[in-house]
Amino acid sequence: MKKDLLTTVEITDSHVKIYQSRGAKTGSSVGYCEVRALRSQSDEEISNVLIESRFPKNISKDKLTVVLPRKSVILKQIKLPSHDFEEIKKMVALQLVSLIPYALDEVVYDFHVLEKDSGGYTKVLVVVVNKDVCRRYINIFQRAGVVFDKFVLSSLGMLQWLQHQQVDIKMPSVFVDVDYSHCEIGFVYQKTLLFSRSINYGAKDFSSDNMLGLIDQLQRSLAAYHKEGMGSEPQRIFLIINVMEKDALKERLEREFKKPVEILSGFEKFSFARNVNINQIRNQGGVSLAVGLGMLLKEPQKMMSLFPAEIQEGKRIKGRRRSWVIFFLLLLINLGLFSVLPTLHWQQKEKYLKQLENEIQSIKPQIEEEKKKKQFVEIFYQELKRRIIIVDLIHELNKLTPNDISFRSLLLDDNGSFTIQGYAQTSTGVNDFQSRLVRSAIFNEVNLQFATKRKIFNMEVTDFKIISKLKIKE
C-alpha cells in the first residue's frame, strides 16, 4: 500500500536531505528526517544514498516533491500589458524567447502574478529550468526505484517556512538562508517571492575573518534588486543560520545595511517524532533544513511545478500500453481455459464460464475508454498537422522585427489572420517591418491598416496596425 504522507527530497552540492510529515495532513509535525553528506556529488552516489536511506520507496508519486536548487533555475520579473490570465500566458512565452539563452522547447517554465496595477499592467515572476536539469534528477531517482512528478523551486519552500515562523513578511524583507555549501538570498513582500539568487558561500566557508564575502554578495543582490525595479526597499533581514559566529554576523549586517536583522533557526516551530535524532542533525555543521521543512507545509499539487510535460505524457502512454498488455494476457488466459473446457464436468464449465464473463465485463469499460482515447489521439494528430506551430511563428516574428519596434498586441484568429499592433520610433521602421513580413516564408497578404504618429510619455512614436495571412501547412 502506497504511503500518503508528504515527502520532500532536497539535493544540494554537499548533502541529500529527506523529510516526511508525521500524519496524512500537511503541518509542522515531522515523522522522518535524514541528512546524508555527499563525498563526490556524482549521480551514482546520490542514487545509492536514496537506496540506502530508511525512507519508504512506495510513496505515492503525487505526494513526493523534489526540490530544484536556485542555482539551476532562471528567475525573471516581467511586466505585461494585460490583466487577462490567458493573454498573460501567451505574452510570457513571447517574452521568454528574447530573455533566456535557450529555445522554448528546451525549457520548462511557470509563473505567478506579483501585482496588477490600475494602468492595465501585470507584473509576474517567471521560473525557468532547462529540461536537461530535470532529466538528470529523474534519472537519479529512477536508479533508486523512486517515482515522482513534482519539481518545486527551493525559494518557494523558503517562503512557506518563513510564513510558518509567523514573522512579518507583509513588509518588504530579505531572507538569507545559510546552508553548508551555499547561501540563498531572497526578497519577499506581501507573503510573495519577488526574486532570489544562490551564491557559492556557505557555513563551511564561514568565520569571523571572511564573513565579508557574504556581506559583499548581499550588497550585490540588493543592487541588482534596485536596478531592475523588482520591489520596494527592504525593511528588515531574516538570517537563517546555524554557526557559532551568527551573532557577530548579525551585528555586521545591521551596521552595514542599517536594517534590523532577526536570526531564525530551521528547526523552530516544528515538532519531530521520537525516532528523529534532531540533535545529530543540529551538529552537522551549518546544515539548513528550512527549505525542505517548508515544502511539507503545503500539498505538492498546490505549488508551482516545473516537471516536463512530455515526460508526464510518456508515463500516461506507458500506462495505456500496460492496460492493453493486461487485456491481451487476460484474453490469452480465457482462450486457454476455453480449450480445456470439453474435458471438464458440465458444472465446472458453468463455473469457469461465469468467472470469465465477470472478468470480461469488469474490463470492458476500461477497454472502451482506451479505444476512445486512441481515437481522440488519432483525430487530434490529423488536426494538429494542419495547425500553425506557434513556436515557429514566434521565432519568425522575433527574427523579422526591427530594433525600434515594440508590440502592443498580437492576435491570431481561427481563419489564420494574424493582426500585429505596436509602436515604432520612426515611420521608416514600420515600412521596414512591413517589407520584411512581405518577404517572409510564413506571412502573405501583408496589409498596413494604419500608421499614425502619436505622443506617449513626451516621446513621438508611430502607432501602427498590420494584418496578414499565415500560410497554413497542409
N, C-alpha and C positions, 0 to 999 in steps of 0.2 A: 504494500500500500504506500502510495507516494505521500511525502510529507507536505503539509500545507503551511508550515512555518516559513516566515520571511527569512531569506538568507542573502547575505551580501559577501562578495569576494572582491578584495582590493589588492591589486598587484602594483607594487612600487619598484624602484630600482634596487631596493635593499631588502624588502620583506614581502611575504604573502600574508594577508590578513583575512581571516574568515570570521563572520559574525552570523548569529542566528537568534531570532526572537524566541522568547520562552513559550508564549502562547500563540494561538492562531491569529489574534488581532495584533495590529500594529501598536507600538508603545515603547516604553523605556525599560522593559524587562528583558534582559539578555540571558538566554539559556546556554549559549555556546559562544566562546570567543577564543580564537587561537591565532598567535602571531609567530610566523616561522621566518627566520633570517635566510637570505639567499647568499650563495657564495659566488656563482658565476653569472647569474641572471639569464642563463640560457633557457630557451623554451622547454627543452627536455627536463631541466632541473625543476622548473615551475610545475610542469605536469606531474612529476614524481612527488613533489610536495603536496599537491592536491590529492594524489592517490594515497599517500601515507597519512594524511590528516584524518582526524577522527570524525569529521562531519559526514552525515549520511549522503550517499550518492544518489538515492532515489527521491530527490527533491523534485517537486513539481516545477517544471521549467518556467511557468509564469510567476513563480514565487522567488526566483533566483535573479538577483541583479549583479551584473559585473560592472565595476567602476572603471570608467575611462579616465586616465590621469590627464590633468590640464595640459601638460606639455605635448600631448598627442592630438590636441584639438585646436581648431581656429575659432576665435570669437570675433564677431563683427557687429557693431551697432550701425543700423541703417535707418534713415528717416524717409518715409514713403508718403506720397500724396493721396492717401485713401484711408477710410475707416472700415471698409468692407473686407472681411476676412479672406474671402476667395480672391479678391483683387490683390490683397497683400501677398498671398501665397505665390501668385504669378509674378508679381514685382520682385519678390525676394529672389526667385530663380533667375530673373533677368539681370538683377544687380550682381549676383554672385559670379556671373561669367567674367566680369572685369575685376573682381575683388579677391579672388583666390587663385593660387598657382596651379590649379587642376581643372580638367574638364568636368562638367557637372555629372557625367556618368561614372566618374571615378570617385565620387564622394557620397556620403550620406549627410543630410543636414536637417535641422529642425529649428524652430524659432519660438520665442514667446514675446508677447506685447509688453513693452515697458510703459508707454504712455500714449494718450491721444490728445492732441491739442485742439483748440477751438477753430484753428485755420484749416482743419480737414486733414492734417498730417498725423501719421502714426510712427512712433519710434519703436523698433524691435531689436532684440538681441538674437543674432543668428549663430547657431552652433554647428560647426562643420568638422567632419572627420573623414580621412581617406579610408576607402574600403579595405586597403591592404592592412591597415591597423586592426580593423575589425576581424579580418580573416585570420590574422595572427592569433588573436585571443581565442577565436572559435576553434582553431586547430589545437591550441594548448588544452582546452577543456575537452575536446573530443578524445585526445590521447588519454585523458584521465577518466573517460567514460561519463562525463557530465554534460547535460544538455541544458541550454538556456536560450532566451530570446529577448533579452533586455540589456542594453548598454546605457548607462547614465553618467553624465559628466560629474567629476568629483566635486566641483564647486557647488553643485546643487545639493549634494549631501551635506556640505559645509553649511549652506544656508539653512537647511532643515535643522541641523544641530544647533545653530545659533538661536533659532526660534524656540527650540525646546529649552534652552537655557533661560528663557524669559528675559533676555536683555533687550534694550530698546533699539531695535533696528528699523524703526519707522523713520528715524532721522538718518541723514547720510552718514555712513560709517565705513571703516576699513577693517577687514579681518586679516590677520597674519597667522596662518596655521603652520607651525614649525614641525616638520616630520624629521625622521632620522637623516635622510639624504637630500631632502628638498624642502622648499617653502612654497606655500600657495598664498598669494595676496589677492584679495577680492574686495570689490566695492559694492555695497548694498544700500538700498533705500526703499522705504515703504514695504519691507519684507520681500524685496525683489532683488535678484542679482543683476547688477549693471555691467560688470566686467570683472575679469580675473586674469591672473598670469602666474606662471610657475617659474621658479628660479632654482638653479643648482647650488643651493646653500642650505644646509640642514643642521640638525643638532650635532652631528658628528664633526662639523667644522667649527662648532661654537666654542668661544672662550671670551673672557673679558677683553682680550687684546684684539681679536678680529671681528667683533660684533659690528664694526663699521661696514663690513661687507653687506650685511642685511639692511642697515640704515641707508646705504647708498642705493640698493635695489628698490627700497620703498620710496625713496625720493624720485627715482626714475619712473616708477609706476604712477606716482601722483602727478608727475609732469606730463606723462602720456595721457592720463585721465583728463587733465585740464585742457591739454592741447586739442584733443578730439571732442571736447564738449560733451563728455559722457554723463555728467550729472553735477549736482551741487557740491560745494566744498564740504568734505567730510568733517564731522563734528567730534568724532572720537575714534579710538583704535582699540580693537579687541585682539589680544595676543594669546594664542593657544600654544602653550609651550611647556615642556617638562624637562628643564635643565637647571642646574644649580645657579646659573648666572641670570635667571629670569628677572629678579628684582633690579639688578644692575641695568639690564636691557630696558626695562620699563622706564627707569629714570632717564636713560639716554634718549629714548624715544620722546618722552614728554618734554625734555629740554630742547631737542632738535626740532620737533614739529609743533610745539606749543599747543598740544591737544591732550585731553585726558586719556590714559591708557589703562585698560582693565585686563588683568591676567585671568584666563579661564583654563580649566583642565578638561581633557577629553572624556573624563570619567564622571563628571558632575551630573547629578540628577538622573543617573541610570542605576538600576539595581541588577545585580549579577547572581546567577544561580550558584549554589554551593560548590559545584564541580568546576567552576571557573576560577583559576588561580590568578586573580587580578593583581596581586602583589608582584607576582613574577613578571607580568606584563608591564607594570609600572617601572620595574627595574631594568627594562630593556634599553635604557639609554636614549631617551628622547623620542621614542616612537609615539606618534599621534594616532588616536582612534576616532577622532571627531568625524571624519568623512564617513567611515563605514557605519558607525553608530547612527549617524544622521539618516542614512539610507533605510534603516529599519523602522523609521518613524512614519513612513508613507508607503501605501501599496505601490508596487512597481508599475501597474497599469496607469496610475495617475501621474507619472513622471515623464518628462520629455525623454524620448528614446532615440537612439542612433543606430539601431540594428538594421543591416542592409535588407531591403525589401525582397530582392531576388533570392536571398538565402532562405527567408521565410517561405517564399513561394515554392522553392525547391523542396522544402520539408513537406509542404502540403501535397505536392505531386508524388513524393515518395509514399505519403500516407494513402493516396488514392491507388497507387500501384500495389501497396500491401493489401488493400481491400480486394483488389482483383485477384491477387495470388491466393488469398484465403478462399475466395469464391471458387476458383478452379480446383483448389485442393478438396474442398467440400464436394464439388461435382464429381471428381475422380473417386472419392470415397463412396459417394452414392452409387456410382456406376459399378464399383467393385462389390458393394453389398447386393445390388440387384443381380449380379452374375451368380451369386451363391444361393439366391432365394429358392430356386427349384428344389434344392436338396434339403430344405428345412421344412419343419412342420408348418401347416397352414396357420396356426395361431401365432407361431413365431414370425411368419410372413406379415401378418397383420400388424404385429407389434413393431417390427422394424420399419414397415411402410409408414406407419403413423409417425414414428420418430423422424424419419426422413422428410415427411411432409411438413412437420413442425419446423425443422431446421431450415427448409427451403423458404417457408413462409416468413420466418424470422429475418432472413437476409434479403428478401425481395425488396423491401423499402430502401435498403442501403444500395442495392444494385440499381434500382430505378433512379435514385438520387445521383449516383455516379454517372449514369447514362446522360442525365440532364446536364450535369456539369461538363461532360465531354462534348456534348452538342453545343453548349454555350461557348466553350473554348474554341471550337472549330468555326462557329459563326463569327465570334469576336476576332479571330485571326484573319478571316477573309475580309472583314470590315476594316481591320487595322491596316491591311496592306494598301488600302486606298486613302489612308489618312495622311495628313501633313505631319511630319515629325517636328515637334516644337523645338527640340534641341538644335536641329539643322537650321530652322528658321531664326532662332536666336543668334547662332553663330554667324549666319549670313548677314543679319541686320547689324551685328556688332562690327563686322568687317567693313560694311559699306558706309557706316556713319562717320561723317567728318567730326573733327575735334570740337568744333564750335556749335554742334547740335545737341540740344537737351530734349528729351522726350517728356511730354505731359501725359499722354495716354496711348496705349496700343490696343486695338480691338480686332479680333478675328471672328467673323460670323460663320454660320453653317454653310454658306454658299461659297466660301473661300475668298471672300472680300476682306482685305486687310487695311485697316484705317490707322494712319500714323498722325498724331498731333504733337506739336512741340514748339520749341523756340530755337532761333538761330541768332547768333551775334551779328551776322551780316546777311543781306539778301542773297549774295553770291553763294553763301553756304547752303541755302535752300536749293538753289539751282544745281549746285554740285551734287547734293544728296539725291535730287530727282534723277540726274543723269546717271548716277551710279545704280540706282534702282532699275532704270530702263535697261542697262547693260547686264543686269543680274540674270542668272540662270533660273532663279526661283520666282521673281516677280515679273508680271507683264500687265499691260493696260494701266500703266502708271499715270495718274492724273493729279495735277496740283489743283486743289479746290480753292485755296486762297493763300496769300502770303501778305500779312498786314503788319505794318510797323506799330509797335506799342512800347510804352514805358513801364518797366517793372523795377521797383526799388531804384528809381532815378537812373535806370540804365535802358537805353533804347535797344529793343530786340525785334526780330521779325517772327510774328506768330504765324504758323503755317499748318495746313492740313493736306495730307496726301492720301489718296485712295488708290489701291492697286488690287489686282487679282493674283492669286497664288496658283502656281502650276501643280495641280494635284496628281500624285503618282497613280497610274492605272495598274 
